[in-house]
Amino acid sequence: MNFRLKIADCRFAVAALCLLAGCSTPLKVAKPIDPDIGVISVAANKAFARGQVEAAARQFARALDHARAADSAADISDQAYNLAACFLLQDQPALARRLLAEAKTEAARGHRDATDALLLDAKAARRLGQPAEAVAFADQVAGGGGKTAAKLQALIIKAHVQNDAGKLQPADLSAIRLLAREVRDAALDAEVDNLIGSAAQRERSFGAAAAAFDNEAAGWQRTGHFREMALALARSGAAWQADGRSLEAADRLYRAARSLFAQGDAVGALRQIEPALTAAKAATQDGLATHIVALFEEIKQAVAHGAEPAK
C-alpha cells in the first residue's frame, strides 16, 4: 500500500508508502505556522522513507503536538494523517481511524481537500472488518469528481471489500485494470497487482497469486517503497508454498526477511524465517538454508543487544 505523506512545507513534497492512500503526485502544503513542524516533519519523512515506521511515528506525533499547540487546522490535518499512515502500517487501524477523524475535521475547518484521509480511512475500516464504512468512504471519493487516480484507489478499495466477501466480479477487476492503464502510476499498478493476487488467492489459484505478488513486489521496488516490497515478497512466498513450489517460496521469504531486518523490523523479519527455512529444506537447497540460519542468528543477536542492523 502506498501512503502519500504530507510535508508541512511546500519545498518538501514527497510520495511515500499505503497503504495506501495516494499516487506519486506530490502535494504542496502551506508553510506551517510553527517552523518546528516543518523541521520535525522532514526528519519523520526521512525515517519513513527508510522503512523506519516506528521512528517516523514518534516524530509525526511530535509534529502533531506542535500543530495542536498552534491550533493550526492545516498542520493538524496533515500531521494527524501522517501519523495515521504510520499506525496503519504497524497494523493498528483503530488508532489510525481516531487520527483520521481528527484529520478530516480539521481539513473541513480549514476548507481543505480531505480525499487522502477518506481513502486511508476506508482502508483502515476494511482492516477493522467494517466493510460498509469502507465502501461509504470510497464512494465519497469515487463520486466526488476528483482526479482519476483517486477514483482508481477508491475502486481498488471497493474491489478488495467485494473480494473479502467472495463477490468480486471479473468485469469489475477488468475495469480497474483498464483504468490503471489510463492513470499510468507505478505505485497504483502495484496496488492493482496486489488486488489481482488477492483475488487469485481467494480462488485458490496460488500460482497466479504468487506471480501477481511478484509483480507487486517489483512495482514497489521500482518506486522506492521497500517496506511494501518486502511484505509483497512475503505474500508471494506464502502463495508459492501453497502452490507446492518450495524453491520459489524459500527465495521470496528469505528476501522478505532480509529486507525487513535491514529496515529495522526484526519482528517482521522473524515471522518469515521459519517458513523460509522449512521451504528451503523441502527444496533441498542447503546453501539457501545456511543463509537463512545465518540471518536468523544475526537477528537474534541484534534483538538481544537492542541494536538495529548495520546500515
VOPAGU-2260 file (C-alpha; in pm, 1 decimal, decimal comma):
REM VOPAGU-2260
SITE   aa  ch    i         X         Y         Z
SITE  MET   A    0       0,0       0,0       0,0
SITE  ASN   A    1     138,4     331,8     -67,6
SITE  PHE   A    2      83,8     636,6     153,0
SITE  ARG   A    3     141,7     989,9      38,3
SITE  LEU   A    4     281,7    1176,7     333,8
SITE  LYS   A    5     206,0    1543,4     383,3
SITE  ILE   A    6     513,2    1755,3     443,2
SITE  ALA   A    7     442,7    2082,8     617,5
SITE  ASP   A    8     643,9    2299,9     382,3
SITE  CYS   A    9     582,6    2349,9      10,5
SITE  ARG   A   10     953,7    2290,5     -56,6
SITE  PHE   A   11     914,0    1930,2      55,2
SITE  ALA   A   12     657,7    1728,2    -139,1
SITE  VAL   A   13     720,1    1357,9    -113,8
SITE  ALA   A   14     546,6    1047,3    -238,2
SITE  ALA   A   15     587,9     766,4      11,7
SITE  LEU   A   16     410,9     448,9     102,4
SITE  CYS   A   17     -25,5     281,0     190,7
SITE  LEU   A   18    -102,9     196,5     237,4
SITE  LEU   A   19    -216,9     313,6      79,1
SITE  ALA   A   20    -366,0     647,3       1,4
SITE  GLY   A   21    -202,6     822,0    -280,9
SITE  CYS   A   22     -13,5     812,5    -600,5
SITE  SER   A   23     324,4     966,0    -672,7
SITE  THR   A   24     185,3    1313,2    -747,2
SITE  PRO   A   25     349,4    1549,7    -495,2
SITE  LEU   A   26     139,9    1763,5    -264,5
SITE  LYS   A   27     211,1    2127,8    -189,7
SITE  VAL   A   28     116,1    2233,0     159,5
SITE  ALA   A   29     127,2    2583,2     305,5
SITE  LYS   A   30     426,2    2669,3     522,4
SITE  PRO   A   31     342,2    2582,7     884,1
SITE  ILE   A   32     265,5    2843,5    1146,6
SITE  ASP   A   33     528,9    2689,0    1373,1
SITE  PRO   A   34     858,2    2639,0    1180,9
SITE  ASP   A   35     945,0    2346,2    1409,2
SITE  ILE   A   36     665,3    2146,5    1248,0
SITE  GLY   A   37     843,9    2159,8     913,6
SITE  VAL   A   38    1177,7    2057,7    1065,3
SITE  ILE   A   39    1024,2    1765,5    1254,2
SITE  SER   A   40     821,0    1655,8     950,7
SITE  VAL   A   41    1127,5    1638,8     729,2
SITE  ALA   A   42    1306,9    1416,7     983,6
SITE  ALA   A   43     996,2    1199,4    1013,3
SITE  ASN   A   44     968,9    1160,8     638,3
SITE  LYS   A   45    1331,5    1054,1     610,0
SITE  ALA   A   46    1273,6     782,0     869,1
SITE  PHE   A   47     952,6     678,1     692,6
SITE  ALA   A   48    1126,1     657,5     354,7
SITE  ARG   A   49    1388,6     427,0     508,4
SITE  GLY   A   50    1112,3     198,1     635,7
SITE  GLN   A   51    1166,7     303,2     998,3
SITE  VAL   A   52     797,1     343,1    1066,8
SITE  GLU   A   53     817,1     346,9    1447,5
SITE  ALA   A   54    1074,7     625,8    1442,5
SITE  ALA   A   55     866,5     818,5    1190,3
SITE  ALA   A   56     556,9     779,2    1407,6
SITE  ARG   A   57     737,1     927,7    1707,7
SITE  GLN   A   58     839,5    1229,4    1503,3
SITE  PHE   A   59     495,7    1277,9    1348,9
SITE  ALA   A   60     343,3    1262,2    1697,7
SITE  ARG   A   61     576,6    1546,3    1799,2
SITE  ALA   A   62     477,8    1745,1    1491,6
SITE  LEU   A   63     110,6    1686,9    1570,3
SITE  ASP   A   64     158,7    1815,1    1925,3
SITE  HIS   A   65     314,9    2133,5    1786,3
SITE  ALA   A   66      28,8    2171,5    1538,1
SITE  ARG   A   67    -231,6    2130,6    1812,4
SITE  ALA   A   68     -48,7    2381,5    2030,3
SITE  ALA   A   69     -61,9    2630,0    1743,9
SITE  ASP   A   70    -429,6    2546,9    1673,6
SITE  SER   A   71    -342,2    2527,3    1303,2
SITE  ALA   A   72    -613,1    2338,1    1113,6
SITE  ALA   A   73    -391,0    2269,2     812,7
SITE  ASP   A   74     -98,9    2139,7    1019,3
SITE  ILE   A   75    -319,4    1930,2    1249,3
SITE  SER   A   76    -486,9    1772,3     947,2
SITE  ASP   A   77    -155,5    1690,8     778,4
SITE  GLN   A   78      23,9    1553,4    1083,0
SITE  ALA   A   79    -276,0    1352,0    1203,4
SITE  TYR   A   80    -291,6    1196,4     857,6
SITE  ASN   A   81      80,9    1118,8     856,2
SITE  LEU   A   82      67,6     957,5    1199,8
SITE  ALA   A   83    -238,9     757,6    1096,1
SITE  ALA   A   84     -45,6     625,8     794,8
SITE  CYS   A   85     226,7     503,0    1029,7
SITE  PHE   A   86     -24,8     334,2    1259,6
SITE  LEU   A   87    -193,0     158,9     968,6
SITE  LEU   A   88     142,7      25,5     850,3
SITE  GLN   A   89     200,6    -100,2    1205,0
SITE  ASP   A   90    -132,8    -283,6    1183,4
SITE  GLN   A   91    -309,1     -53,7    1429,1
SITE  PRO   A   92    -615,4      51,4    1225,9
SITE  ALA   A   93    -822,1     158,0    1529,4
SITE  LEU   A   94    -559,6     415,9    1627,6
SITE  ALA   A   95    -533,2     522,5    1265,3
SITE  ARG   A   96    -908,1     582,7    1243,2
SITE  ARG   A   97    -909,5     806,0    1551,3
SITE  LEU   A   98    -642,8    1026,0    1397,9
SITE  LEU   A   99    -814,5    1029,5    1060,8
SITE  ALA   A  100   -1133,8    1155,3    1223,6
SITE  GLU   A  101    -929,7    1447,5    1354,8
SITE  ALA   A  102    -760,3    1494,8    1017,6
SITE  LYS   A  103   -1095,2    1516,7     837,1
SITE  THR   A  104   -1245,9    1752,3    1095,5
SITE  GLU   A  105    -950,5    1988,7    1073,0
SITE  ALA   A  106    -947,6    1969,4     693,3
SITE  ALA   A  107   -1311,3    2082,6     694,3
SITE  ARG   A  108   -1230,3    2364,2     939,7
SITE  GLY   A  109    -950,5    2480,0     713,9
SITE  HIS   A  110   -1155,9    2437,3     392,1
SITE  ARG   A  111    -909,0    2181,9     257,4
SITE  ASP   A  112    -949,9    1867,4      48,7
SITE  ALA   A  113    -982,3    1550,9     258,8
SITE  THR   A  114    -959,9    1293,2     -21,3
SITE  ASP   A  115    -640,7    1131,8     110,4
SITE  ALA   A  116    -785,3    1099,0     460,8
SITE  LEU   A  117   -1106,1     945,0     322,8
SITE  LEU   A  118    -909,2     686,7     127,4
SITE  LEU   A  119    -690,2     598,8     422,9
SITE  ASP   A  120    -995,7     577,1     648,4
SITE  ALA   A  121   -1159,4     340,5     401,3
SITE  LYS   A  122    -856,2     113,2     417,9
SITE  ALA   A  123    -846,3     127,0     797,2
SITE  ALA   A  124   -1218,8      49,0     818,4
SITE  ARG   A  125   -1170,5    -255,3     595,3
SITE  ARG   A  126    -885,0    -374,5     818,9
SITE  LEU   A  127   -1118,9    -347,3    1117,9
SITE  GLY   A  128   -1385,7    -558,6     949,9
SITE  GLN   A  129   -1613,6    -260,4     879,4
SITE  PRO   A  130   -1686,0    -309,8     507,9
SITE  ALA   A  131   -1991,6     -83,6     492,0
SITE  GLU   A  132   -1791,8     212,3     624,2
SITE  ALA   A  133   -1502,0     132,0     392,2
SITE  VAL   A  134   -1732,2     133,5      90,5
SITE  ALA   A  135   -1905,7     452,7     205,9
SITE  PHE   A  136   -1574,2     640,2     229,0
SITE  ALA   A  137   -1460,4     502,5    -107,0
SITE  ASP   A  138   -1789,4     607,8    -264,8
SITE  GLN   A  139   -1739,4     963,2    -138,8
SITE  VAL   A  140   -1412,2     975,7    -327,8
SITE  ALA   A  141   -1533,1     793,7    -639,6
SITE  GLY   A  142   -1837,3    1019,7    -668,7
SITE  GLY   A  143   -1657,8    1339,9    -579,8
SITE  GLY   A  144   -1546,3    1433,8    -928,5
SITE  GLY   A  145   -1180,6    1439,3    -828,9
SITE  LYS   A  146    -874,1    1305,2   -1004,0
SITE  THR   A  147    -883,7     975,9   -1191,3
SITE  ALA   A  148    -605,7     838,4    -968,6
SITE  ALA   A  149    -819,7     894,9    -658,5
SITE  LYS   A  150   -1115,6     727,5    -828,1
SITE  LEU   A  151    -895,2     428,8    -912,9
SITE  GLN   A  152    -785,3     397,2    -549,3
SITE  ALA   A  153   -1147,4     408,3    -436,5
SITE  LEU   A  154   -1241,4     135,7    -683,7
SITE  ILE   A  155    -949,5     -79,2    -564,1
SITE  ILE   A  156   -1071,2     -49,7    -204,7
SITE  LYS   A  157   -1426,9    -142,7    -302,4
SITE  ALA   A  158   -1295,0    -437,8    -503,1
SITE  HIS   A  159   -1099,5    -561,8    -200,7
SITE  VAL   A  160   -1416,2    -544,5       8,1
SITE  GLN   A  161   -1602,1    -741,0    -258,2
SITE  ASN   A  162   -1319,5    -993,6    -275,6
SITE  ASP   A  163   -1323,3   -1033,0     104,2
SITE  ALA   A  164   -1688,9   -1133,0      72,0
SITE  GLY   A  165   -1625,0   -1359,9    -226,8
SITE  LYS   A  166   -1824,7   -1132,0    -453,3
SITE  LEU   A  167   -1562,7    -970,5    -675,9
SITE  GLN   A  168   -1672,7    -993,8   -1038,3
SITE  PRO   A  169   -1420,2   -1044,0   -1321,8
SITE  ALA   A  170   -1575,7    -749,2   -1504,4
SITE  ASP   A  171   -1501,4    -518,9   -1210,6
SITE  LEU   A  172   -1140,3    -636,2   -1199,4
SITE  SER   A  173   -1106,9    -581,6   -1574,7
SITE  ALA   A  174   -1243,7    -228,0   -1541,5
SITE  ILE   A  175    -985,9    -149,3   -1273,8
SITE  ARG   A  176    -705,0    -280,7   -1490,6
SITE  LEU   A  177    -820,2     -63,1   -1781,4
SITE  LEU   A  178    -840,4     245,4   -1562,0
SITE  ALA   A  179    -491,3     173,9   -1426,2
SITE  ARG   A  180    -357,4     187,1   -1782,5
SITE  GLU   A  181    -511,5     531,1   -1818,3
SITE  VAL   A  182    -366,1     658,3   -1489,6
SITE  ARG   A  183     -19,9     511,3   -1553,7
SITE  ASP   A  184     110,0     537,5   -1198,6
SITE  ALA   A  185     365,8     274,3   -1095,7
SITE  ALA   A  186     262,0     269,3    -729,6
SITE  LEU   A  187    -104,1     224,6    -820,9
SITE  ASP   A  188      -4,7     -50,1   -1064,9
SITE  ALA   A  189     147,3    -231,6    -766,6
SITE  GLU   A  190    -179,7    -192,1    -576,6
SITE  VAL   A  191    -366,7    -338,8    -873,4
SITE  ASP   A  192    -124,5    -633,4    -875,9
SITE  ASN   A  193    -197,5    -679,7    -504,6
SITE  LEU   A  194    -570,1    -692,2    -581,1
SITE  ILE   A  195    -514,9    -941,0    -864,4
SITE  GLY   A  196    -308,0   -1161,1    -634,5
SITE  SER   A  197    -563,1   -1142,1    -354,4
SITE  ALA   A  198    -844,6   -1236,5    -593,5
SITE  ALA   A  199    -645,5   -1530,8    -732,4
SITE  GLN   A  200    -558,6   -1645,2    -381,2
SITE  ARG   A  201    -924,6   -1646,8    -280,7
SITE  GLU   A  202    -993,5   -1869,8    -581,0
SITE  ARG   A  203    -706,6   -2093,1    -461,8
SITE  SER   A  204    -513,0   -2021,9    -780,7
SITE  PHE   A  205    -193,9   -1998,7    -580,5
SITE  GLY   A  206      49,0   -1992,0    -872,9
SITE  ALA   A  207    -134,7   -1698,9   -1030,9
SITE  ALA   A  208    -149,5   -1525,9    -692,3
SITE  ALA   A  209     224,1   -1569,6    -638,2
SITE  ALA   A  210     304,2   -1431,2    -983,7
SITE  ALA   A  211      85,6   -1126,0    -916,9
SITE  PHE   A  212     251,8   -1068,5    -580,4
SITE  ASP   A  213     592,3   -1095,1    -750,4
SITE  ASN   A  214     480,1    -822,1    -990,3
SITE  GLU   A  215     358,0    -617,9    -693,8
SITE  ALA   A  216     695,7    -650,0    -520,3
SITE  ALA   A  217     877,9    -542,8    -835,4
SITE  GLY   A  218     649,1    -240,2    -865,4
SITE  TRP   A  219     712,8    -130,4    -507,9
SITE  GLN   A  220    1085,9    -176,2    -561,4
SITE  ARG   A  221    1081,7      45,4    -871,9
SITE  THR   A  222     902,8     321,6    -682,1
SITE  GLY   A  223    1125,6     300,1    -374,1
SITE  HIS   A  224     855,2     161,6    -143,0
SITE  PHE   A  225    1075,5    -100,6      17,2
SITE  ARG   A  226     855,4    -194,9     310,6
SITE  GLU   A  227     563,9    -273,0      79,6
SITE  MET   A  228     810,2    -459,2    -143,6
SITE  ALA   A  229     916,6    -681,0     144,6
SITE  LEU   A  230     558,8    -751,0     250,3
SITE  ALA   A  231     467,6    -838,0    -109,1
SITE  LEU   A  232     761,9   -1079,0    -121,6
SITE  ALA   A  233     629,0   -1243,3     195,6
SITE  ARG   A  234     284,4   -1281,5      35,5
SITE  SER   A  235     445,8   -1423,4    -275,8
SITE  GLY   A  236     646,8   -1674,1     -73,5
SITE  ALA   A  237     338,3   -1797,5     110,3
SITE  ALA   A  238     149,8   -1832,1    -219,0
SITE  TRP   A  239     437,1   -2018,7    -386,5
SITE  GLN   A  240     448,5   -2254,1     -89,2
SITE  ALA   A  241      72,7   -2316,3    -116,7
SITE  ASP   A  242     131,0   -2394,9    -484,1
SITE  GLY   A  243     390,4   -2656,1    -392,6
SITE  ARG   A  244     684,4   -2454,1    -525,8
SITE  SER   A  245     921,4   -2471,8    -230,1
SITE  LEU   A  246    1225,2   -2325,9    -406,4
SITE  GLU   A  247    1039,7   -2008,1    -507,5
SITE  ALA   A  248     881,3   -1990,0    -162,0
SITE  ALA   A  249    1214,1   -2010,9      18,6
SITE  ASP   A  250    1370,0   -1749,2    -208,4
SITE  ARG   A  251    1090,0   -1493,0    -160,6
SITE  LEU   A  252    1055,6   -1549,8     215,0
SITE  TYR   A  253    1429,4   -1518,0     272,8
SITE  ARG   A  254    1445,3   -1196,5      70,9
SITE  ALA   A  255    1144,9   -1059,3     260,5
SITE  ALA   A  256    1308,8   -1136,3     595,2
SITE  ARG   A  257    1640,4    -986,0     488,7
SITE  SER   A  258    1475,5    -665,6     364,9
SITE  LEU   A  259    1257,5    -621,9     672,0
SITE  PHE   A  260    1551,0    -675,2     905,0
SITE  ALA   A  261    1762,5    -426,3     711,5
SITE  GLN   A  262    1478,6    -177,2     753,6
SITE  GLY   A  263    1485,8    -226,4    1130,7
SITE  ASP   A  264    1181,6    -456,2    1156,9
SITE  ALA   A  265    1327,3    -755,2    1338,5
SITE  VAL   A  266     986,0    -889,7    1442,2
SITE  GLY   A  267     855,8    -881,5    1085,5
SITE  ALA   A  268    1173,8   -1049,0     964,9
SITE  LEU   A  269    1149,3   -1326,1    1223,2
SITE  ARG   A  270     798,3   -1414,0    1103,8
SITE  GLN   A  271     946,0   -1516,9     769,3
SITE  ILE   A  272    1239,4   -1721,3     898,7
SITE  GLU   A  273    1068,1   -2047,9     996,1
SITE  PRO   A  274     857,7   -2082,7     677,3
SITE  ALA   A  275    1161,7   -1982,5     469,9
SITE  LEU   A  276    1377,6   -2249,7     632,8
SITE  THR   A  277    1104,9   -2513,0     600,2
SITE  ALA   A  278    1069,8   -2433,4     230,3
SITE  ALA   A  279    1445,6   -2436,2     171,3
SITE  LYS   A  280    1476,5   -2777,2     332,0
SITE  ALA   A  281    1182,4   -2909,2     128,5
SITE  ALA   A  282    1354,8   -2784,4    -185,5
SITE  THR   A  283    1685,5   -2940,7     -70,5
SITE  GLN   A  284    1853,7   -2601,4    -101,9
SITE  ASP   A  285    2126,0   -2643,5     159,3
SITE  GLY   A  286    2307,4   -2325,6      58,6
SITE  LEU   A  287    1995,2   -2113,8      93,5
SITE  ALA   A  288    1911,1   -2283,8     423,4
SITE  THR   A  289    2255,4   -2184,8     551,0
SITE  HIS   A  290    2190,9   -1820,3     456,2
SITE  ILE   A  291    1853,3   -1828,6     631,7
SITE  VAL   A  292    2003,5   -1970,3     951,9
SITE  ALA   A  293    2280,2   -1709,3     940,9
SITE  LEU   A  294    2021,0   -1433,3     906,1
SITE  PHE   A  295    1827,6   -1579,8    1198,8
SITE  GLU   A  296    2137,4   -1570,1    1416,5
SITE  GLU   A  297    2209,5   -1210,7    1313,0
SITE  ILE   A  298    1854,4   -1106,2    1401,4
SITE  LYS   A  299    1874,5   -1285,0    1738,1
SITE  GLN   A  300    2195,9   -1106,8    1826,0
SITE  ALA   A  301    2055,5    -769,5    1724,4
SITE  VAL   A  302    1742,1    -823,0    1931,3
SITE  ALA   A  303    1941,6    -943,3    2231,7
SITE  HIS   A  304    2156,1    -629,1    2222,6
SITE  GLY   A  305    1872,3    -395,7    2138,5
SITE  ALA   A  306    2053,2    -297,6    1821,6
SITE  GLU   A  307    1941,2    -227,0    1468,3
SITE  PRO   A  308    2110,0    -389,7    1168,6
SITE  ALA   A  309    2415,1    -217,2    1028,4
SITE  LYS   A  310    2320,3      45,7     771,9
